């Protein structure tokens, strides 16, 4: 079973940028569409963006359009999320997983905190 590991989060000021990475062990996710999700305190986990398994198509939640870019490097079996123009409301733990059917387990996520 694929074990997912997210990294790249941190504390940034409003308007700043971060690049998140997602890697896997115990298997490959190159055969799957992969997505980023996020969960803010007291809220449910929500979809952020998805990239098709061949990196042909990408789709974004309304709040991510024009600010976030999802990509993948098949050779490295890694999925990225470039986040620009960050806002305080982007503060959340960010996770990656297969989409639309997630793998059985989730990684620990990476914390993104945007200060005012």
Secondary structure, DSSP 8 states (H G I E B T S, - for coil): --EEEEE--EEEETT--EEEEEEEESS--TTS-EEEEEE-TTS--EEEEEE-TTS--EEE-TTTTTTEEEEEETTTTEEEEEE-S--GGG-EEEEEEESSS--SS----EEEEEE-
